[in-house]
């Protein structure tokens, strides 16, 4: 598998449709600019759908890729190593923030176990049936995945994207469930942006103290030494310093762009995977929105590199797709305004004077 092949498969959203949407916006009774960024969102969605007026977003879905990371054993996370199982159970039981919000908004949630470190019998069969491996390697001293596992994980993400597109999902809210996932995500971003560990190291969704931050920074520094020799091959990069859930998310993003399926990104993990996908296919980011500012410095660098401007900045750091799901009503409102606001009446035509 060569991820660069996606560059020939992904097209930009239809520019002609976007121009038609912009012209229609000029004819609406509400003055241009009065709806702020919602105008831009409506036009982006029109281009993604290839439709004017834009169709409402009626079948969104939250998709969460789950996995544990060996680097969490260095106490670089605010949660215990191997604790992703508890995060998955919180979503399935309806007690996690994203589950509460999804229940309130009526958006279904799909959890995909790419690399959770628990016995498969502890989770429903539809969650674990395509697991790549139990946990990912400790990226500061070893590869996260074998080359074969990395390809398997990318293909898993691609298959999930195809399933969502085929089932009629019209927009995906993308998130992750992981303990230690921000460490490989920050490593990927630092490697692809050519920056140092200290610039990208944040405190994660659960928060860490200064000592844990220093351990995390050292782990990213050591992982970067392993990442730089394989920067020319995205699949090798994901195998070296990514993880099963990150590789699957990357495959999902690329195939979603192939299938013209819009995606709202959540935090630093989805931003890192998006940056890897952009390196493979430069048009792919045109199909994505940045849902929120997570407070992670690595996320800010990745979004800046992709020219994606987050929709929200509410200080939400919990992860799990929660911030991206909070942004969904804005996208739905933009579609409703673009489709349902009336156009200005045409000026009356006076009859020509008779001779």
C-alpha positions as CSV (number, residue, x, y, z in Angstrom):
1,X,0.0,0.0,0.0
2,X,1.2,3.5,-0.9
3,X,-0.9,6.3,0.7
4,X,0.4,8.7,-2.0
5,X,-2.0,6.9,-4.4
6,X,-4.9,8.7,-2.7
7,X,-3.7,12.0,-4.3
8,X,-5.1,10.8,-7.6
9,X,-8.4,9.6,-6.1
10,X,-9.4,12.7,-4.1
11,X,-11.0,15.7,-5.8
12,X,-11.8,19.0,-4.3
13,X,-15.5,19.9,-3.5
14,X,-17.2,21.3,-6.6
15,X,-16.0,24.9,-7.2
16,X,-18.8,25.6,-9.7
17,X,-21.4,24.6,-7.1
18,X,-19.7,26.8,-4.5
19,X,-19.9,29.8,-6.9
20,X,-23.6,29.1,-7.4
21,X,-24.1,29.0,-3.6
22,X,-22.2,32.3,-3.2
23,X,-24.4,33.9,-5.9
24,X,-27.6,32.6,-4.2
25,X,-26.3,34.0,-0.9
26,X,-26.1,37.4,-2.5
27,X,-29.8,37.2,-3.3
28,X,-31.1,36.4,0.2
29,X,-33.0,38.9,2.3
30,X,-30.5,38.7,5.1
31,X,-27.6,41.0,4.1
32,X,-24.3,39.3,3.2
33,X,-22.0,39.1,6.2
34,X,-24.8,39.3,8.7
35,X,-24.6,35.6,9.5
36,X,-20.8,35.7,9.9
37,X,-19.0,32.5,9.3
38,X,-22.2,30.6,8.9
39,X,-22.3,31.9,5.3
40,X,-19.0,30.3,4.6
41,X,-20.1,27.0,6.2
42,X,-23.2,26.9,4.1
43,X,-21.2,27.4,0.9
44,X,-18.6,24.8,1.9
45,X,-21.4,22.3,2.5
46,X,-23.1,23.1,-0.8
47,X,-19.8,22.4,-2.6
48,X,-19.3,19.2,-0.7
49,X,-22.8,18.0,-1.6
50,X,-22.7,19.4,-5.1
51,X,-26.1,20.9,-4.4
52,X,-27.7,24.4,-4.4
53,X,-29.6,25.0,-2.3
54,X,-27.7,22.9,0.2
55,X,-29.4,19.9,1.7
56,X,-29.9,19.7,5.4
57,X,-27.5,17.6,7.5
58,X,-30.0,14.9,8.6
59,X,-27.9,11.7,9.1
60,X,-24.7,12.7,11.0
61,X,-22.8,10.1,13.0
62,X,-20.1,10.2,15.6
63,X,-17.2,7.8,14.8
64,X,-14.7,7.1,17.5
65,X,-11.5,5.0,16.9
66,X,-10.2,3.4,20.1
67,X,-6.7,2.2,21.1
68,X,-4.2,2.0,23.9
69,X,-0.6,3.1,23.6
70,X,2.5,1.6,25.2
71,X,4.0,5.0,25.9
72,X,1.3,5.5,28.5
73,X,3.3,3.2,30.7
74,X,5.7,6.1,31.2
75,X,3.0,8.0,33.2
76,X,2.6,10.6,30.5
77,X,-1.2,10.7,30.8
78,X,-3.6,11.7,33.4
79,X,-5.3,8.3,33.1
80,X,-3.8,4.9,34.0
81,X,-2.1,3.0,31.2
82,X,-4.4,0.5,29.5
83,X,-7.4,2.5,30.6
84,X,-9.0,2.9,27.2
85,X,-11.4,0.1,28.0
86,X,-13.0,2.3,30.6
87,X,-13.4,5.1,28.1
88,X,-15.1,2.8,25.6
89,X,-17.4,1.4,28.3
90,X,-18.4,5.0,29.3
91,X,-19.5,5.7,25.7
92,X,-21.3,2.4,25.4
93,X,-23.0,2.8,28.8
94,X,-24.1,6.4,27.9
95,X,-22.2,8.0,30.8
96,X,-19.4,9.8,29.0
97,X,-19.6,13.5,27.8
98,X,-19.9,12.6,24.2
99,X,-22.5,9.9,24.9
100,X,-24.6,12.4,26.9
101,X,-24.4,15.0,24.2
102,X,-25.1,12.5,21.4
103,X,-28.2,11.3,23.3
104,X,-29.4,14.8,23.7
105,X,-28.9,15.7,20.0
106,X,-30.1,12.4,18.6
107,X,-26.8,11.6,16.9
108,X,-25.7,7.9,16.8
109,X,-22.3,7.0,18.0
110,X,-20.1,4.2,16.6
111,X,-17.0,2.9,18.4
112,X,-14.3,1.0,16.5
113,X,-11.7,-0.9,18.5
114,X,-8.5,-0.7,16.6
115,X,-6.1,-1.5,19.4
116,X,-7.7,-1.5,22.9
117,X,-5.6,-3.5,25.4
118,X,-8.4,-5.7,27.0
119,X,-9.9,-9.1,26.4
120,X,-12.3,-8.9,23.5
121,X,-15.0,-10.6,25.5
122,X,-15.3,-7.4,27.6
123,X,-16.7,-5.4,24.7
124,X,-19.5,-6.0,22.3
125,X,-18.6,-8.1,19.2
126,X,-19.4,-5.2,16.8
127,X,-16.9,-3.0,18.5
128,X,-13.9,-5.4,18.6
129,X,-14.5,-7.6,15.5
130,X,-11.7,-5.9,13.5
131,X,-9.2,-5.1,16.2
132,X,-5.7,-4.9,14.7
133,X,-3.8,-5.7,18.0
134,X,-3.9,-5.3,21.7
135,X,-2.3,-1.9,22.4
136,X,0.5,-0.3,20.4
137,X,4.2,-0.3,21.0
138,X,6.1,2.1,23.2
139,X,7.1,4.6,20.5
140,X,10.1,6.1,22.3
141,X,12.0,2.8,22.0
142,X,10.1,0.6,19.5
143,X,7.7,0.8,16.6
144,X,4.1,1.2,17.4
145,X,3.1,-1.3,14.7
146,X,4.6,-3.7,12.3
147,X,4.3,-2.6,8.6
148,X,1.6,-5.3,8.1
149,X,-0.4,-4.0,11.1
150,X,-0.1,-0.4,9.9
151,X,-1.6,-1.4,6.6
152,X,-4.3,-3.5,8.2
153,X,-5.2,-0.5,10.4
154,X,-5.4,1.9,7.5
155,X,-7.6,-0.5,5.6
156,X,-9.8,-0.8,8.7
157,X,-10.4,2.9,8.6
158,X,-11.0,2.9,4.9
159,X,-13.6,0.1,5.3
160,X,-15.4,2.1,8.1
161,X,-15.5,5.2,5.8
162,X,-17.1,3.1,3.0
163,X,-19.6,1.6,5.4
164,X,-20.6,5.1,6.6
165,X,-20.9,6.5,3.1
166,X,-22.9,3.5,1.8
167,X,-25.3,3.7,4.8
168,X,-26.3,7.3,4.0
169,X,-24.3,9.1,6.6
170,X,-24.0,12.7,5.4
171,X,-21.5,14.1,7.9
172,X,-19.1,12.5,10.4
173,X,-18.1,13.8,13.7
174,X,-14.7,12.2,14.2
175,X,-13.0,11.5,17.6
176,X,-10.8,9.1,19.5
177,X,-10.8,7.1,22.7
178,X,-7.3,6.5,23.9
179,X,-5.0,6.7,26.9
180,X,-1.6,8.1,25.8
181,X,-2.9,9.0,22.4
182,X,-1.8,12.6,22.5
183,X,1.9,11.6,22.8
184,X,2.1,9.8,19.4
185,X,-0.2,12.5,17.9
186,X,2.1,15.2,19.0
187,X,5.1,13.2,17.7
188,X,3.5,13.0,14.3
189,X,2.8,16.7,14.2
190,X,6.3,17.6,15.3
191,X,7.8,15.4,12.7
192,X,5.7,16.7,9.9
193,X,6.0,20.3,10.9
194,X,9.8,20.1,11.6
195,X,9.6,21.3,15.1
196,X,10.9,20.3,18.5
197,X,9.2,18.2,21.2
198,X,8.8,21.1,23.7
199,X,6.9,23.1,21.1
200,X,4.1,20.5,20.7
201,X,3.9,18.9,24.2
202,X,0.6,19.6,25.9
203,X,-1.1,18.3,29.0
204,X,-3.6,16.0,27.4
205,X,-7.3,15.7,27.8
206,X,-7.1,14.5,31.5
207,X,-4.4,17.0,32.5
208,X,-0.9,16.2,33.8
209,X,1.4,17.9,36.3
210,X,4.8,19.4,35.5
211,X,6.8,16.1,36.1
212,X,4.5,14.1,33.8
213,X,4.8,16.9,31.2
214,X,8.6,16.5,31.3
215,X,8.3,12.8,30.9
216,X,5.9,13.3,28.0
217,X,8.2,15.8,26.4
218,X,11.2,13.4,26.7
219,X,9.1,10.5,25.2
220,X,8.2,12.7,22.2
221,X,11.8,13.8,21.8
222,X,13.0,10.2,21.7
223,X,10.1,9.2,19.4
224,X,11.0,12.0,17.0
225,X,14.5,10.6,16.5
226,X,12.8,7.4,15.3
227,X,10.3,9.3,13.2
228,X,12.6,11.5,11.1
229,X,14.2,8.7,9.1
230,X,10.8,7.5,7.7
231,X,9.2,10.9,7.0
232,X,9.1,10.1,3.3
233,X,6.6,7.3,3.7
234,X,3.4,8.0,5.6
235,X,2.7,4.3,6.2
236,X,6.1,3.7,7.7
237,X,5.7,6.8,9.8
238,X,2.4,5.6,11.3
239,X,4.0,2.2,12.0
240,X,7.0,3.8,13.7
241,X,5.4,6.4,15.9
242,X,1.6,6.2,15.4
243,X,-0.7,3.4,16.6
244,X,-3.5,1.2,15.4
245,X,-6.2,3.8,16.2
246,X,-4.2,6.6,14.6
247,X,-3.5,4.6,11.4
248,X,-7.2,3.6,11.2
249,X,-8.2,7.3,11.6
250,X,-5.9,8.3,8.8
251,X,-7.3,5.7,6.5
252,X,-10.8,6.8,7.5
253,X,-10.0,10.4,6.6
254,X,-8.5,9.6,3.3
255,X,-11.3,7.3,2.2
256,X,-14.0,9.7,3.4
257,X,-12.5,12.4,1.1
258,X,-12.5,9.8,-1.8
259,X,-16.2,9.2,-1.0
260,X,-17.0,13.0,-0.7
261,X,-18.1,12.5,2.9
262,X,-17.5,15.7,5.1
263,X,-15.9,15.3,8.4
264,X,-15.6,17.4,11.6
265,X,-12.3,16.9,13.4
266,X,-12.1,17.0,17.2
267,X,-8.8,17.3,19.0
268,X,-5.1,16.8,18.6
269,X,-5.4,13.1,17.6
270,X,-7.7,13.6,14.7
271,X,-5.6,16.7,13.7
272,X,-2.4,14.6,13.6
273,X,-4.1,11.9,11.5
274,X,-5.4,14.7,9.2
275,X,-1.9,16.1,8.8
276,X,-0.6,12.6,7.8
277,X,-3.5,12.3,5.3
278,X,-2.7,15.8,3.9
279,X,0.9,14.7,3.3
280,X,-0.5,11.8,1.2
281,X,-3.2,13.8,-0.6
282,X,-3.1,17.6,-0.6
283,X,-6.7,18.1,-1.6
284,X,-8.1,16.0,1.3
285,X,-8.4,18.8,3.9
286,X,-11.0,20.5,1.7
287,X,-13.4,17.9,3.0
288,X,-12.8,18.6,6.7
289,X,-13.8,21.1,9.3
290,X,-11.9,21.8,12.6
291,X,-14.6,21.5,15.3
292,X,-12.8,23.1,18.2
293,X,-9.7,24.4,19.9
294,X,-8.5,21.7,22.3
295,X,-5.7,23.7,24.0
296,X,-3.1,21.3,22.7
297,X,-0.2,23.2,21.1
298,X,0.3,20.4,18.6
299,X,-3.3,20.7,17.4
300,X,-2.8,24.4,16.8
301,X,0.3,23.7,14.7
302,X,-1.4,21.0,12.6
303,X,-4.5,23.1,11.9
304,X,-2.4,26.1,10.9
305,X,-0.4,23.9,8.5
306,X,-3.7,22.7,7.0
307,X,-5.3,26.2,7.0
308,X,-8.3,24.9,9.1
309,X,-9.9,27.5,11.4
310,X,-11.7,25.9,14.4
311,X,-15.4,26.7,14.7
312,X,-15.4,26.8,18.6
313,X,-13.1,27.7,21.4
314,X,-14.9,26.8,24.7
315,X,-11.9,25.3,26.5
316,X,-13.3,21.8,26.1
317,X,-10.4,19.3,26.6
318,X,-12.3,16.1,27.4
319,X,-11.8,14.7,23.9
320,X,-13.9,11.7,22.7
321,X,-15.3,13.8,19.9
322,X,-17.2,16.0,22.3
323,X,-15.9,19.4,21.0
324,X,-16.5,18.4,17.4
325,X,-20.1,17.3,18.3
326,X,-20.7,20.7,19.9
327,X,-19.8,22.2,16.6
328,X,-22.3,20.1,14.6
329,X,-25.3,22.4,15.4
330,X,-23.4,25.3,13.8
331,X,-23.0,23.3,10.6
332,X,-26.7,22.3,10.6
333,X,-27.7,25.9,11.3
334,X,-25.6,27.1,8.4
335,X,-27.3,24.6,6.1
336,X,-30.7,25.6,7.3
337,X,-30.1,29.3,6.7
338,X,-28.6,28.7,3.2
339,X,-31.5,26.6,2.2
340,X,-34.5,28.2,3.9
341,X,-34.0,31.9,4.0
342,X,-36.0,33.6,1.3
343,X,-34.5,35.4,-1.6
344,X,-35.1,39.1,-2.3
345,X,-38.0,39.7,-4.6
346,X,-37.0,40.6,-8.2
347,X,-37.6,44.3,-9.1
348,X,-40.8,44.9,-10.9
349,X,-40.4,45.3,-14.6
350,X,-42.2,48.4,-16.0
351,X,-43.9,47.9,-19.4
352,X,-42.2,49.7,-22.2
353,X,-43.9,52.9,-23.3
354,X,-46.0,52.6,-26.4
355,X,-45.3,54.9,-29.4
